[in-house]
Amino acid sequence: QVQLVESGGDSVQAGGSLRLSCAASGYTYSFTCMAWFRQAPGNEREAVALIFWQIGRPFYADSVQGRFTISHDSAKRTLYLYMNTLKPEDTAMYYCAAMTGPCNSGTWKSEIRYNYWGQGTQVTVSS
């Protein structure tokens, strides 16, 4: 059984940085892609960043391009999200997700493509 556990969420001031981690356990060899999503109160969950698990190619939402970096350590089966120049609008619960089906740049933002989800870690950015 696959389990995803996020950590690293915190409260920071605008302009600060955080690193989120997502530790995967269980049968992770079927992963094609992993991603970070976020959901702010009253908003729908939105895709933040994606990484192809085998080749490491990343994709980003426009709102975080240039500020966030997604990476992974295959040996440790851990996904990371480095967040710099944080803004109050980055405040949200951040979730990691894993996909086992075909992964492509055209559909990665669709939640239904993902098979596994973590419980989330809270990021709060104050102005």
C-alpha positions in Angstrom: 0.0 0.0 0.0 1.4 3.4 -1.0 1.6 6.1 1.6 2.6 9.7 1.1 3.5 11.9 4.1 4.2 15.6 3.7 6.3 17.7 6.1 8.0 21.0 6.3 5.0 23.4 6.5 5.4 26.4 8.7 4.5 30.0 9.2 6.9 32.5 7.6 7.0 36.1 6.6 6.6 37.3 3.1 9.9 37.0 1.2 10.9 34.0 3.2 11.7 30.4 2.1 10.5 26.9 3.0 11.3 23.4 1.9 8.5 20.9 1.8 9.1 17.2 1.8 6.9 14.2 0.8 8.1 10.8 1.8 6.7 7.9 -0.2 6.4 4.3 1.1 5.0 1.1 -0.3 5.1 0.2 -4.0 6.4 3.4 -5.5 8.0 1.7 -8.6 4.9 2.3 -10.6 5.1 6.1 -10.2 5.3 8.0 -13.4 5.0 11.5 -12.0 4.6 13.2 -8.7 3.2 16.7 -8.0 2.5 19.3 -5.5 -1.0 20.8 -5.2 -2.3 23.4 -2.8 -5.6 24.5 -1.5 -6.4 27.8 0.3 -9.5 28.3 2.3 -12.5 28.8 0.1 -10.6 27.9 -3.0 -10.3 24.9 -5.2 -7.2 22.8 -5.0 -4.7 23.9 -7.7 -1.6 22.3 -9.2 1.7 23.9 -8.3 4.5 21.7 -9.7 5.1 18.4 -11.4 8.1 16.2 -11.8 8.5 13.2 -14.1 9.7 10.5 -11.7 12.2 8.8 -14.0 13.7 11.7 -15.9 13.2 14.5 -13.3 11.7 17.0 -15.8 9.7 19.7 -14.0 6.7 21.7 -14.8 5.3 24.7 -12.9 2.1 26.7 -12.5 2.6 30.2 -13.8 1.9 31.6 -10.2 5.1 29.9 -8.9 7.4 29.8 -11.9 10.8 31.2 -10.9 10.1 31.0 -7.2 9.5 27.4 -6.5 11.6 24.4 -7.4 10.4 20.8 -7.4 12.9 17.9 -7.1 13.1 14.4 -5.9 15.5 11.8 -4.5 14.6 8.5 -6.1 16.8 6.5 -3.7 15.0 8.1 -0.7 11.7 8.0 -2.5 11.2 11.6 -1.4 9.7 14.6 -3.2 10.7 18.1 -2.4 9.3 21.6 -3.0 11.7 24.5 -2.5 9.7 27.7 -2.1 11.4 31.0 -2.2 10.2 34.6 -2.2 7.0 33.5 -0.5 3.9 35.7 -0.8 0.8 35.9 1.4 -1.1 34.4 -1.5 1.0 31.2 -1.2 -0.8 30.5 2.0 -2.5 27.1 1.7 -2.5 23.5 2.6 0.1 21.8 0.4 -0.4 18.2 -0.8 1.8 15.8 -2.7 0.3 13.4 -5.1 1.5 10.5 -7.2 0.4 9.2 -10.6 0.9 5.7 -12.0 -0.7 6.2 -15.4 0.6 8.1 -18.4 2.0 11.5 -17.5 2.2 14.4 -19.8 2.5 18.2 -19.7 -1.0 18.7 -21.0 -3.0 17.0 -18.2 -0.8 17.2 -15.2 -2.9 19.8 -13.5 -5.9 17.5 -13.4 -6.5 16.0 -10.0 -8.2 12.9 -11.3 -5.0 11.8 -12.9 -3.4 11.1 -9.5 -3.8 7.8 -7.7 -2.3 8.7 -4.3 -2.5 11.7 -2.1 -0.9 12.8 1.2 -2.7 14.4 4.1 -1.1 17.9 3.5 1.1 20.3 5.3 0.1 23.9 6.1 2.1 26.8 4.8 1.2 30.3 6.1 2.8 33.4 4.8 2.3 36.7 6.6 2.8 40.1 5.2 
